[in-house]
Amino acid sequence: MTRKRTENGLSRRTLLGGLGAIGVASAGAGLGTTAYFSDEEGFTGNSLEAGELDLKMDYRITYEGGPGRLEELRAVYDDDPNYNENVSVTEYPEGSGTYVLDQVPERSDYPEPDGWIEAANVGVESNGELGGFEREELTDAGFPLFKLEDVKPGDYGEATISFHLFDNPAYMWMGGSLTRDAQNGINDPERTALEDAGYTETESDDSEFFADAAADDERYYNVEGDWGGQLADAIRARVWYDDNCNNVYEEGEESGPVDIAVVVDVSGSMTYEIGDPGPDNVVGDGQGPNSRIYQAVSAIESLTDNLRTNVNGSGDDDRLGIVQFGGIDEELLVLTDASNTSTIDGAIDQIEAYQYGDAPRAGTNIGAGLYGGRQVLEASNSGRRKVMLVIGDGAPTWTYRDGSDFPSYSTWQSWSDYDKEAAADDVSVSNAQDDVEDVADEIKDETDVVIYAIGFGLEGVPNTAPARQTLVDIASEDISGTQPTLFFEAPEEIELVQIFAQIAQILFGEAVIADGTLREVLETLAEGYALDANRFVDGTACYPPGLTRCVGFEWWLPADVGNEVQTDLVEFDIDFHAEQCRHNDGETNPFDGETAEPV
């Protein structure tokens, strides 16, 4: 695998392409929808089969405008046909000045922002079963037309938009357009402010006239038309890849280098063939390209390919350590600089799953892995972020016993591999769960390590629900507080590298798609923007079906804006378009018909 090191953080790429394709689905206020369709027919197993693609969306739109504005906002939005007729503007919490303008789904049991975000992220119920929104609750009617009217300096709004692909992978495009930028009447203070700023009144109501005038640094306003307002140029906006779906833009790379301990499950089930689990269905020696362990190693390689050197010009690299665990833990790599690729590659080559039934090493002792990850990260310098990535495909079935209890961390540190094998004990899942959760709680209480937990192919092994619940419980809370824990799940038909790419994008900084004035952001989207499922590899990656991915959008009117925007109104839309990967190359732009190379 070719290594690509990134100096000073992630590259930011704008990807554009051309028009026309086989197999598309679109969602958006201005574009309409063809959400369920068949693409060009193809042969599968000597039978004719039509490939299908289903693009579904959910979203939540909020407005922070200060308390006492509920009736004003209801007057603007509740009767607007572009918004969900079953949702009335709600202030939450009451008296906070934060208002929910619209959401899909509009389920009564998700009234709170935190609950909606948890469901959008496919939450996990207390019994370990998957929760969240159902497919039929999502919308294929697209995103509503945005309308902002009588905006006050300091007002802020946001939308969390998540999209879900079903049935087949697809290339995803994002578009948008400013549809109205109106003066919306005028009062005396506003007219005075405009004249003082050098604006001249005109009767033109042509959007291109105002765009050309702005390019020539000429200023005009139109009191009655759809164009000629100033709000689109006064509002600031940002659109970004919201990789953890919490609508908080996180500039991870700005906080310096990261120390990462990867803790990978090498128990017997990791030898299973993907899609055909069980001890009789391993691939050769269990390390073949269709095995679970192969997927895990590939994901770790993709992560190491994108560790940063000389982060922000500091002279320091991100660092990686590796621990594998079956029935016992084994340290394969101490924290190592990203630039030391030969040492990292050598450690990755040592990762190997144990054969099913090879006790105790083929057991699943997650608590052992957590201790191993903690020890690796103890070598981390102060000031560095410390992250543990735990990859598991099943419930814990083994634990350590020091007498009748799990050993203390100091006792465990004194053990040799021989001691660990002697202490390894095959116990009930519930007993092992208790030990794992106690160890995780101890790490979270006593250190500043952040634990990400990744469940891989949990539906393909026994004890799915306790396996999932254990990983949910050991993961750290999301720092934004908007979702329960940093738990991610990949069905086994989804390459694990996709989940690692999503997590790495959170760690190293969520990428901005566009920012600037509202007009500038929408001009970028109007050209069409190719969304990339894995920004760590060259080209544009397809989005797999079955995973939720999010885009964040936020706007705010700076506090120093004056009376020139008092009555103004803007309307704009955001659109999404999916093109099936099969038969297509991702280079076609559904929004402007032009083709360009990724930059």
DODODREN-884826 format. One record per residue (C-alpha): residue in one letter; residue number from 0; x, y, z; chain. Coordinates in Angstrom, 2 decimals. Each point is the difference from the previous one (the first is absolute). Example, Ala and Ser with C-alpha at 12.3 -4.5 7.8 and 13.67 -1.06 7.14 Angstrom:
<nodes>
A/0/12.30/-4.50/7.80/A
S/1/1.37/3.44/-0.66/A
</nodes>
This chain:
<nodes>
M/0/0.00/0.00/0.00/A
T/1/1.44/3.38/-0.98/A
R/2/0.49/2.32/2.93/A
K/3/-1.18/3.59/-0.32/A
R/4/1.13/2.36/2.74/A
T/5/-1.81/3.29/0.47/A
E/6/1.98/3.05/1.07/A
N/7/-1.75/2.43/2.34/A
G/8/-3.37/-1.75/-0.01/A
L/9/-2.45/-1.26/-2.59/A
S/10/-0.19/1.18/-3.55/A
R/11/-3.20/1.79/-0.98/A
R/12/-1.26/-0.88/-3.43/A
T/13/-2.77/1.39/-2.13/A
L/14/-1.22/-2.71/-2.35/A
L/15/-1.98/0.89/-3.12/A
G/16/-1.23/-2.05/-2.97/A
G/17/-2.38/-0.17/-3.08/A
L/18/-3.65/-0.96/-0.76/A
G/19/-2.12/-3.04/-0.72/A
A/20/0.15/-3.55/1.40/A
I/21/-1.73/-3.31/0.42/A
G/22/-1.67/-0.30/3.39/A
V/23/-0.64/3.18/1.95/A
A/24/-2.03/1.11/2.99/A
S/25/-0.38/3.59/1.09/A
A/26/-1.31/1.87/3.01/A
G/27/-0.34/3.71/0.51/A
A/28/-2.36/2.91/0.11/A
G/29/0.75/1.18/-3.50/A
L/30/0.86/-3.27/-1.72/A
G/31/-2.87/-2.30/0.84/A
T/32/0.42/-3.72/0.52/A
T/33/0.29/-3.25/-1.92/A
A/34/0.83/-1.92/3.11/A
Y/35/-0.75/-3.59/-0.94/A
F/36/0.82/-1.34/-3.41/A
S/37/1.79/-2.68/-1.96/A
D/38/3.24/0.69/-1.82/A
E/39/1.20/-1.70/-3.16/A
E/40/-0.69/-3.70/0.23/A
G/41/2.83/-2.44/0.54/A
F/42/0.44/-3.77/0.16/A
T/43/0.51/-1.69/3.36/A
G/44/0.19/-3.78/0.34/A
N/45/-1.47/-0.53/-3.48/A
S/46/-3.12/1.95/0.94/A
L/47/-0.90/3.53/-1.00/A
E/48/0.04/2.31/3.01/A
A/49/-0.68/3.70/0.29/A
G/50/2.28/1.93/2.34/A
E/51/-1.84/2.27/2.40/A
L/52/0.98/3.11/1.90/A
D/53/-1.99/1.69/2.72/A
L/54/1.10/3.36/1.42/A
K/55/-1.71/0.98/3.24/A
M/56/0.59/2.98/2.23/A
D/57/-0.74/1.39/3.43/A
Y/58/0.74/3.45/1.34/A
R/59/-0.54/2.41/2.85/A
I/60/0.00/3.81/-0.36/A
T/61/0.43/2.28/3.00/A
Y/62/0.12/3.77/0.50/A
E/63/1.62/1.80/2.93/A
G/64/-1.60/3.42/0.11/A
G/65/-0.50/0.72/3.68/A
P/66/-3.07/-0.57/2.21/A
G/67/-3.40/1.49/-0.70/A
R/68/-0.10/-0.59/-3.77/A
L/69/-2.07/-3.19/-0.17/A
E/70/-3.15/1.55/-1.45/A
E/71/2.02/2.10/-2.44/A
L/72/1.77/-3.09/-1.36/A
R/73/-3.21/-2.04/-0.12/A
A/74/-1.53/2.73/-2.13/A
V/75/2.89/-0.32/-2.45/A
Y/76/0.39/-3.78/-0.17/A
D/77/-3.10/-1.92/1.16/A
D/78/-2.13/0.78/-3.05/A
D/79/2.85/-0.09/-2.52/A
P/80/-0.68/-2.90/-2.42/A
N/81/3.74/-0.66/-0.30/A
Y/82/0.13/-1.18/3.61/A
N/83/-1.43/-3.13/1.59/A
E/84/-3.69/0.66/0.63/A
N/85/0.06/-2.35/3.01/A
V/86/2.73/1.95/1.81/A
S/87/-0.67/3.28/1.82/A
V/88/2.89/2.22/1.06/A
T/89/0.95/-0.98/3.56/A
E/90/2.26/1.70/2.51/A
Y/91/2.24/-2.53/1.71/A
P/92/0.76/0.23/2.84/A
E/93/-2.82/2.40/0.78/A
G/94/1.33/3.51/0.53/A
S/95/3.39/-0.80/-1.57/A
G/96/-0.46/1.97/-3.21/A
T/97/0.85/-3.09/-2.08/A
Y/98/-2.76/-1.06/-2.38/A
V/99/-0.51/-3.19/-2.02/A
L/100/-1.37/1.15/-3.37/A
D/101/-0.39/-3.36/-1.72/A
Q/102/1.09/-3.62/0.22/A
V/103/-0.44/-3.31/-1.77/A
P/104/-1.05/-2.38/1.39/A
E/105/-2.42/1.89/2.24/A
R/106/-0.35/-2.81/2.56/A
S/107/-1.49/1.08/3.29/A
D/108/2.47/-2.16/1.95/A
Y/109/2.97/1.99/-1.30/A
P/110/-0.98/3.55/1.01/A
E/111/3.39/0.93/1.41/A
P/112/3.02/0.89/-2.16/A
D/113/2.21/-2.57/1.72/A
G/114/-2.55/-2.75/-0.56/A
W/115/-0.38/0.86/-3.66/A
I/116/3.76/-0.05/-0.57/A
E/117/0.32/-3.34/1.78/A
A/118/-2.70/-1.48/-2.22/A
A/119/1.57/1.48/-3.13/A
N/120/3.21/-1.78/0.98/A
V/121/-1.88/-3.33/0.25/A
G/122/-0.11/-0.21/3.76/A
V/123/0.29/-3.15/2.07/A
E/124/-2.78/-0.96/2.38/A
S/125/0.67/-1.10/3.59/A
N/126/-0.36/-3.65/-1.02/A
G/127/2.74/0.33/-2.61/A
E/128/-2.38/0.03/-2.97/A
L/129/0.38/2.69/-2.65/A
G/130/-2.34/2.96/0.40/A
G/131/-0.27/3.24/-1.91/A
F/132/-2.16/0.97/-2.95/A
E/133/-1.65/-2.57/-2.20/A
R/134/0.47/0.09/-3.76/A
E/135/-3.65/0.78/-0.63/A
E/136/0.16/3.03/2.33/A
L/137/2.65/1.73/-2.07/A
T/138/-0.82/2.34/-2.84/A
D/139/0.72/-0.17/-3.69/A
A/140/-1.66/3.38/-0.49/A
G/141/3.25/1.80/0.59/A
F/142/0.95/2.93/2.13/A
P/143/-2.34/2.97/0.56/A
L/144/0.59/3.43/-1.43/A
F/145/1.80/2.16/2.54/A
K/146/-1.63/3.33/0.82/A
L/147/1.57/2.63/2.28/A
E/148/-1.97/3.15/0.72/A
D/149/0.46/2.89/2.43/A
V/150/3.29/-1.46/1.22/A
K/151/1.56/1.82/2.94/A
P/152/3.76/0.54/0.49/A
G/153/1.31/-2.92/2.05/A
D/154/-2.64/-2.47/-1.25/A
Y/155/1.27/-3.46/-0.88/A
G/156/-1.49/-3.01/-1.76/A
E/157/1.05/-3.50/-0.93/A
A/158/-1.13/-3.12/-1.77/A
T/159/1.27/-3.52/0.49/A
I/160/-0.66/-1.95/-3.17/A
S/161/0.59/-3.75/-0.11/A
F/162/-0.39/-2.14/-3.07/A
H/163/-0.48/-3.73/-0.25/A
L/164/0.61/-2.18/-3.03/A
F/165/-1.72/-3.34/-0.32/A
D/166/0.59/-2.95/-2.29/A
N/167/3.10/1.19/-1.90/A
P/168/3.03/2.31/0.40/A
A/169/-0.15/3.40/-1.64/A
Y/170/1.93/3.14/-0.75/A
M/171/-1.53/2.95/1.84/A
W/172/-0.22/3.61/-1.18/A
M/173/-1.10/3.08/1.88/A
G/174/-1.43/3.12/-1.59/A
G/175/-1.82/3.14/1.02/A
S/176/-1.16/3.37/-1.22/A
L/177/-1.08/3.40/1.20/A
T/178/-3.58/0.37/-1.23/A
R/179/-0.91/3.38/1.52/A
D/180/1.89/2.90/1.61/A
A/181/-2.69/2.62/0.51/A
Q/182/-0.06/3.42/1.63/A
N/183/-3.52/-1.00/1.11/A
G/184/-1.13/3.59/0.54/A
I/185/1.94/2.72/1.74/A
N/186/-0.22/2.25/3.04/A
D/187/1.65/3.34/0.66/A
P/188/2.98/-1.25/2.04/A
E/189/0.73/-2.61/-2.65/A
R/190/-0.22/2.50/-2.89/A
T/191/2.31/2.36/1.85/A
A/192/2.51/-2.80/0.64/A
L/193/-0.04/-1.02/-3.66/A
E/194/0.51/3.54/-1.26/A
D/195/2.79/0.59/2.51/A
A/196/1.68/-3.18/-1.29/A
G/197/-0.17/1.23/-3.62/A
Y/198/-2.96/-2.02/-1.28/A
T/199/-2.17/1.33/-2.83/A
E/200/-3.62/-1.05/-0.50/A
T/201/-0.83/-1.77/-3.26/A
E/202/-3.09/-1.51/-1.60/A
S/203/1.95/-2.97/-1.39/A
D/204/-1.08/-3.38/1.36/A
D/205/2.59/-2.07/-1.84/A
S/206/2.27/-2.15/2.15/A
E/207/2.79/0.22/-2.58/A
F/208/-0.16/3.80/0.10/A
F/209/0.73/-0.02/3.72/A
A/210/2.70/-2.67/-0.36/A
D/211/1.75/2.02/-2.71/A
A/212/-0.33/3.18/2.04/A
A/213/1.56/-1.69/3.02/A
A/214/2.88/-1.24/-2.16/A
D/215/0.60/3.59/-1.12/A
D/216/-0.25/1.24/3.61/A
E/217/-3.21/1.88/-0.80/A
R/218/-2.87/0.06/2.52/A
Y/219/-3.72/-0.05/-0.79/A
Y/220/-3.20/-0.94/1.80/A
N/221/-3.57/-0.73/-1.14/A
V/222/-2.79/0.53/2.54/A
E/223/-2.73/-2.20/-1.51/A
G/224/1.66/-2.72/-2.11/A
D/225/1.37/-3.47/0.70/A
W/226/3.54/1.29/-0.36/A
G/227/1.83/3.01/1.31/A
G/228/0.35/-0.83/3.72/A
Q/229/3.18/-0.12/2.05/A
L/230/-0.61/-2.96/2.33/A
A/231/1.69/-2.65/-2.16/A
D/232/3.23/1.99/0.14/A
A/233/-0.28/0.81/3.70/A
I/234/-0.67/-3.53/1.29/A
R/235/3.00/-2.28/0.53/A
A/236/-0.37/-3.73/-0.69/A
R/237/1.89/-3.28/0.04/A
V/238/-0.63/-3.47/-1.45/A
W/239/2.18/-2.92/1.10/A
Y/240/0.27/-3.76/0.21/A
D/241/-1.62/-0.64/3.37/A
D/242/1.70/-3.34/0.49/A
N/243/-1.49/-0.73/3.42/A
C/244/-3.41/1.48/-0.86/A
N/245/-0.11/2.40/2.96/A
N/246/-0.14/3.27/-1.96/A
V/247/3.03/1.33/1.85/A
Y/248/2.85/0.97/-2.30/A
E/249/3.13/-1.55/1.53/A
E/250/3.43/1.15/-1.11/A
G/251/1.81/-3.01/1.40/A
E/252/3.30/0.74/-1.68/A
E/253/0.34/3.38/1.71/A
S/254/0.49/-1.58/3.42/A
G/255/3.28/-1.61/-0.96/A
P/256/1.25/-3.53/-0.60/A
V/257/-1.90/-3.10/1.09/A
D/258/1.21/-3.18/1.70/A
I/259/-2.12/-2.97/-1.06/A
A/260/-0.04/-3.51/1.45/A
V/261/-1.77/-2.45/-2.30/A
V/262/-1.37/-2.95/1.99/A
V/263/-1.04/-2.73/-2.43/A
D/264/-1.92/-3.21/0.62/A
V/265/1.88/-3.10/-1.26/A
S/266/-2.35/-2.59/1.51/A
G/267/-1.07/-3.05/-1.96/A
S/268/-3.08/1.67/-1.49/A
M/269/2.25/2.49/-1.81/A
T/270/0.99/-2.89/-2.29/A
Y/271/-3.60/-0.34/-1.20/A
E/272/-0.76/0.52/-3.62/A
I/273/-1.99/3.17/-0.53/A
G/274/-3.63/-0.79/-0.69/A
D/275/0.28/-3.63/1.12/A
P/276/0.83/-0.15/3.72/A
G/277/0.85/-3.05/2.06/A
P/278/3.00/-2.17/0.82/A
D/279/-0.54/-2.13/-3.13/A
N/280/0.10/3.02/-2.28/A
V/281/3.46/1.46/0.47/A
V/282/2.09/1.02/-3.00/A
G/283/3.07/-2.25/-0.12/A
D/284/2.07/0.92/3.01/A
G/285/-2.44/2.75/0.91/A
Q/286/2.10/2.86/-1.35/A
G/287/-1.27/0.07/-3.59/A
P/288/-1.38/3.08/-1.78/A
N/289/-3.60/-0.92/0.79/A
S/290/0.62/-0.47/3.72/A
R/291/-0.91/2.42/2.76/A
I/292/3.61/0.36/1.17/A
Y/293/1.07/0.99/-3.51/A
Q/294/-2.60/2.77/0.03/A
A/295/1.26/1.18/3.39/A
V/296/3.63/0.08/-1.12/A
S/297/-0.96/1.89/-3.16/A
A/298/-1.83/2.58/2.10/A
I/299/3.01/0.44/2.29/A
E/300/2.23/0.44/-3.05/A
S/301/-2.33/2.69/-1.33/A
L/302/0.23/1.82/3.33/A
T/303/3.78/-0.13/0.09/A
D/304/0.17/1.21/-3.60/A
N/305/-1.52/3.25/1.19/A
L/306/1.79/0.69/3.26/A
R/307/1.48/3.47/-0.17/A
T/308/3.63/1.00/0.19/A
N/309/1.22/3.38/1.24/A
V/310/-3.52/0.85/1.13/A
N/311/-0.68/3.72/-0.43/A
G/312/3.72/0.60/-0.40/A
S/313/0.68/-1.16/3.57/A
G/314/2.65/-2.52/-0.93/A
D/315/-2.13/-2.70/1.68/A
D/316/-1.73/-2.91/-1.70/A
D/317/-3.16/-1.85/0.84/A
R/318/0.99/-3.29/1.65/A
L/319/-1.45/-3.50/-0.16/A
G/320/0.12/-3.00/2.34/A
I/321/-1.60/-3.41/-0.58/A
V/322/-1.36/-2.61/2.41/A
Q/323/-1.72/-3.21/-1.06/A
F/324/-2.20/-2.05/2.28/A
G/325/-1.58/-3.42/-0.04/A
G/326/-0.06/-1.77/3.32/A
I/327/3.02/2.08/1.06/A
D/328/1.42/3.36/-1.07/A
E/329/3.20/0.37/-2.05/A
E/330/1.78/3.28/-0.65/A
L/331/1.26/0.17/-3.58/A
L/332/1.06/3.64/-0.25/A
V/333/0.87/2.69/2.53/A
L/334/-0.92/3.58/-0.93/A
T/335/1.93/0.61/-3.22/A
D/336/0.37/3.15/-2.10/A
A/337/-1.98/0.06/-3.24/A
S/338/3.22/0.61/-1.94/A
N/339/1.39/-3.37/1.17/A
T/340/-1.94/-1.92/-2.61/A
S/341/2.20/-3.10/-0.05/A
T/342/-0.53/-0.68/3.71/A
I/343/-3.75/0.59/-0.28/A
D/344/-0.26/-2.25/-3.06/A
G/345/1.92/-2.74/1.79/A
A/346/-2.40/0.10/2.95/A
I/347/-3.06/-0.14/-2.24/A
D/348/1.46/-3.06/-1.73/A
Q/349/0.02/-1.76/3.40/A
I/350/-3.78/0.31/0.51/A
E/351/-1.44/-3.49/-0.28/A
A/352/-3.25/-1.54/1.17/A
Y/353/0.07/-3.22/1.98/A
Q/354/-1.75/-3.06/-1.34/A
Y/355/-3.45/-0.72/1.34/A
G/356/0.25/-2.28/3.05/A
D/357/3.63/0.85/0.78/A
A/358/-0.56/0.73/3.70/A
P/359/0.71/2.25/1.73/A
R/360/1.45/2.24/-2.69/A
A/361/-2.96/-0.31/-2.35/A
G/362/-2.39/1.24/2.69/A
T/363/-1.41/3.53/0.22/A
N/364/1.45/1.84/3.00/A
I/365/-0.83/3.64/-0.71/A
G/366/1.05/1.08/3.49/A
A/367/3.51/-1.27/-0.74/A
G/368/0.11/2.09/-3.17/A
L/369/-1.09/3.11/1.89/A
Y/370/2.82/-0.43/2.52/A
G/371/2.43/-0.43/-2.89/A
G/372/-1.21/3.17/-1.69/A
R/373/0.24/1.93/3.26/A
Q/374/3.61/-1.07/0.48/A
V/375/0.96/1.05/-3.53/A
L/376/-1.48/3.45/0.55/A
E/377/1.77/0.50/3.33/A
A/378/3.07/0.90/-2.07/A
S/379/-1.92/2.94/-1.49/A
N/380/1.28/3.50/0.69/A
S/381/-2.15/2.53/1.79/A
G/382/-1.85/2.25/-2.39/A
R/383/-0.55/-2.70/-2.60/A
R/384/-3.44/-1.41/-0.60/A
K/385/-0.15/-3.66/1.04/A
V/386/-2.36/-2.24/-1.94/A
M/387/-0.71/-3.72/0.24/A
L/388/-1.72/-1.70/-2.95/A
V/389/-1.48/-3.34/1.05/A
I/390/-1.08/-2.34/-2.81/A
G/391/-2.12/-3.00/0.94/A
D/392/-2.31/-2.45/-1.75/A
G/393/-1.61/-1.78/2.94/A
A/394/-1.01/-0.09/3.63/A
P/395/2.65/-0.54/2.68/A
T/396/0.19/-3.65/1.01/A
W/397/3.36/-0.07/1.78/A
T/398/1.42/2.05/2.82/A
Y/399/2.93/0.06/2.40/A
R/400/-0.29/-1.31/3.53/A
D/401/2.21/1.04/2.91/A
G/402/-1.68/-2.04/2.68/A
S/403/-3.68/0.61/-0.64/A
D/404/0.39/3.48/-1.51/A
F/405/1.41/1.66/-3.07/A
P/406/3.58/1.06/0.83/A
S/407/0.85/3.56/0.91/A
Y/408/1.87/1.93/-2.66/A
S/409/3.23/-0.07/2.04/A
T/410/-0.25/-3.76/0.48/A
W/411/-0.63/-0.54/-3.71/A
Q/412/3.06/2.12/-0.86/A
S/413/2.20/-2.42/1.93/A
W/414/-1.21/-3.04/-1.94/A
S/415/1.88/-1.83/-2.74/A
D/416/-1.79/-1.63/-2.94/A
Y/417/0.23/-3.28/1.94/A
D/418/-1.76/1.63/2.96/A
K/419/-2.69/1.36/-2.31/A
E/420/-0.68/-3.41/-1.52/A
A/421/-0.25/-1.49/3.46/A
A/422/-2.42/2.73/1.13/A
A/423/-2.20/-0.15/-3.13/A
D/424/-3.40/-1.45/0.83/A
D/425/-2.91/-1.05/-2.22/A
V/426/-3.06/1.46/1.75/A
S/427/-3.56/0.98/-0.78/A
V/428/-0.60/2.99/-2.24/A
S/429/-1.67/1.95/2.81/A
N/430/2.97/-0.48/2.36/A
A/431/2.46/1.00/-2.70/A
Q/432/-2.15/3.03/-0.86/A
D/433/0.15/1.22/3.58/A
D/434/3.80/-0.24/0.02/A
V/435/0.34/1.80/-3.33/A
E/436/-2.24/2.86/1.06/A
D/437/1.84/0.37/3.33/A
V/438/3.35/0.22/-1.80/A
A/439/-1.35/2.57/-2.48/A
D/440/-1.49/2.10/2.79/A
E/441/3.32/-0.08/1.84/A
I/442/1.85/1.22/-3.09/A
K/443/-2.51/2.80/-0.59/A
D/444/0.09/1.05/3.67/A
E/445/3.76/-0.12/0.51/A
T/446/1.39/1.13/-3.37/A
D/447/-0.79/2.45/-2.78/A
V/448/-0.18/-2.77/-2.60/A
V/449/-2.96/0.21/-2.41/A
I/450/-1.31/-3.43/-1.01/A
Y/451/-1.60/-0.61/-3.38/A
A/452/-1.66/-3.41/-0.36/A
I/453/-0.62/-1.59/-3.39/A
G/454/-2.30/-2.99/-0.37/A
F/455/0.66/-1.99/-3.16/A
G/456/-2.41/-2.58/-1.36/A
L/457/-1.82/-0.39/3.30/A
E/458/-3.07/-1.48/-1.67/A
G/459/2.11/-2.89/-1.28/A
V/460/1.13/-1.39/3.36/A
P/461/-1.76/-1.45/3.07/A
N/462/-1.07/2.32/2.82/A
T/463/-0.49/2.99/-2.28/A
A/464/-1.93/2.16/2.48/A
P/465/2.46/-0.32/2.92/A
A/466/2.91/0.46/-2.41/A
R/467/-1.46/3.27/-1.21/A
Q/468/-0.97/1.20/3.46/A
T/469/3.48/-0.70/1.38/A
L/470/1.62/2.12/-2.70/A
V/471/-2.53/2.79/0.53/A
D/472/0.73/-0.01/3.73/A
I/473/3.80/0.05/-0.26/A
A/474/0.07/2.89/-2.48/A
S/475/0.55/3.51/1.32/A
E/476/-2.76/2.58/-0.11/A
D/477/-0.03/2.20/-3.07/A
I/478/1.77/3.24/0.96/A
S/479/-2.86/2.04/-1.43/A
G/480/-2.46/-1.72/2.34/A
T/481/-2.46/-0.42/-2.87/A
Q/482/0.21/-3.77/-0.32/A
P/483/0.53/-2.67/2.64/A
T/484/3.41/-1.51/-0.76/A
L/485/2.67/-0.21/-2.68/A
F/486/-1.25/-3.36/-1.26/A
F/487/0.01/-0.83/-3.70/A
E/488/-1.30/-3.12/-1.68/A
A/489/0.78/-1.48/-3.39/A
P/490/-2.00/-2.91/-1.39/A
E/491/2.42/-2.56/-1.39/A
E/492/-1.03/0.78/-3.57/A
I/493/1.33/3.55/0.52/A
E/494/3.77/0.27/-0.21/A
L/495/1.35/0.88/3.42/A
V/496/2.24/2.59/-1.63/A
Q/497/-3.11/2.16/-0.48/A
I/498/-0.53/0.23/3.77/A
F/499/3.67/0.71/0.62/A
A/500/-0.09/2.76/-2.58/A
Q/501/-3.00/1.55/1.75/A
I/502/1.71/-0.14/3.41/A
A/503/3.31/1.30/-1.33/A
Q/504/-1.77/2.93/-1.58/A
I/505/-1.38/0.87/3.44/A
L/506/3.40/-0.36/1.67/A
F/507/1.95/1.98/-2.55/A
G/508/-2.61/2.66/-0.64/A
E/509/-3.34/0.09/-1.79/A
A/510/0.44/1.39/-3.49/A
V/511/-1.72/3.20/-1.09/A
I/512/-1.89/-0.19/-3.28/A
A/513/-0.61/3.75/-0.22/A
D/514/0.03/3.03/2.27/A
G/515/-0.32/3.75/-0.42/A
T/516/-3.03/2.15/-0.51/A
L/517/-3.26/-1.82/-0.61/A
R/518/0.16/1.11/-3.64/A
E/519/3.54/-1.37/-0.39/A
V/520/-0.88/-3.34/1.58/A
L/521/-3.02/-0.43/-2.26/A
E/522/2.03/0.96/-3.06/A
T/523/2.38/-2.84/0.84/A
L/524/-2.86/-2.47/0.42/A
A/525/-1.72/1.23/-3.16/A
E/526/2.99/-1.27/-2.00/A
G/527/-0.54/-3.47/1.47/A
Y/528/2.22/-1.57/2.64/A
A/529/0.99/-3.67/-0.11/A
L/530/-0.15/-1.41/3.52/A
D/531/2.77/-2.47/0.81/A
A/532/-0.63/-3.00/2.25/A
N/533/3.72/-0.42/0.71/A
R/534/2.06/3.16/-0.30/A
F/535/3.18/-1.91/0.83/A
V/536/0.27/-1.72/-3.36/A
D/537/0.46/1.48/-3.45/A
G/538/-3.07/0.62/-2.11/A
T/539/-3.60/0.02/1.13/A
A/540/-1.13/-2.96/2.11/A
C/541/-3.49/-1.48/-0.20/A
Y/542/-2.29/0.12/3.01/A
P/543/-0.96/-3.52/1.07/A
P/544/-3.61/-0.90/0.77/A
G/545/-1.00/-0.53/3.60/A
L/546/2.10/2.75/1.62/A
T/547/-1.27/3.38/1.16/A
R/548/2.12/2.95/-1.13/A
C/549/-0.65/3.65/0.80/A
V/550/0.64/3.47/-1.33/A
G/551/-0.19/2.99/2.33/A
F/552/-1.22/3.46/-0.99/A
E/553/0.06/3.08/2.21/A
W/554/-0.57/3.72/-0.47/A
W/555/0.26/3.07/2.21/A
L/556/-0.51/3.74/-0.30/A
P/557/2.99/1.79/1.57/A
A/558/-0.82/2.25/2.93/A
D/559/1.54/3.05/-1.68/A
V/560/-2.37/0.00/-3.00/A
G/561/-2.04/3.19/-0.13/A
N/562/-3.47/1.17/-1.02/A
E/563/0.55/-0.71/-3.70/A
V/564/-1.46/-3.53/0.38/A
Q/565/-2.98/0.81/2.25/A
T/566/-2.86/-1.19/-2.20/A
D/567/1.97/-2.24/-2.37/A
L/568/-0.95/-3.55/-0.94/A
V/569/2.02/-2.81/-1.57/A
E/570/-1.12/-3.37/-1.34/A
F/571/2.31/-2.79/-1.13/A
D/572/0.03/-3.74/-0.48/A
I/573/2.41/-2.86/0.51/A
D/574/-0.13/-3.02/-2.31/A
F/575/1.44/-3.51/-0.01/A
H/576/0.47/-2.40/-2.88/A
A/577/1.03/-3.66/-0.01/A
E/578/1.45/-1.84/-2.98/A
Q/579/0.41/-3.74/0.19/A
C/580/3.65/-1.05/-0.04/A
R/581/-0.64/-2.89/-2.33/A
H/582/0.44/1.10/-3.64/A
N/583/1.13/3.49/1.09/A
D/584/3.30/1.63/0.91/A
G/585/-1.12/2.82/2.31/A
E/586/1.23/2.72/-2.34/A
T/587/-3.40/1.21/-1.17/A
N/588/-1.40/3.15/1.54/A
P/589/-3.80/0.08/0.13/A
F/590/-0.10/3.70/0.88/A
D/591/1.90/1.86/-2.71/A
G/592/1.01/-2.43/-2.71/A
E/593/3.70/0.86/0.12/A
T/594/2.84/-2.44/0.53/A
A/595/3.19/0.57/1.95/A
E/596/2.73/-1.99/1.67/A
P/597/0.07/-0.27/3.80/A
V/598/2.24/2.62/1.62/A
</nodes>
